[in-house]
């Protein structure tokens, strides 16, 4: 029997902030389900349908939006990305905590979602770089990034970071270990909130 309501943890942050790695590290030490997104981009070598993404055609993706199967969706660089309700709701109902790595568009859609189960479970966290220079150094350290790509990502990051005050929590990024500790602290606090309890020993007194 579940003693508390499940959590839907949304982690956002600019590209290069380390949010994907942070979500993966958290999943390695906490009993969480990490959602698998749908996308219309081509499948890359080594990627597995249903493991890395659900690879859909443009028509299939549009049909799922029309039929109300998408919890959130966005278009990025001409490709569609989104999360199916079937990835989230059954797991919340089964008592499992769910974590999602979303951009600010997707997070805003979930924040505006009228579904009571989603609203009750949602906790959102924005990952902020310590300084702009630190963030630039992280991006420049990627061997695959040209100087032009670094500047483009910096400009995109500035736009995304305008939204950090819309989130429940803002985590100023440090080392990977520090970020993981901070995120686990948030998770522990949210799990102990009184309004998330379903049953407690005090009820039997």
Helices and strands as residue ranges (DSSP letters): E 8-13, H 19-29, E 32-34, E 38-39, E 54-55, H 58-66, E 70-76, E 79-84, G 85-87, H 89-93, E 97-101, H 104-111, H 116-121, E 122-128, H 132-140, H 147-161, G 164-166, E 169-172, H 176-191, G 194-196, G 201-204
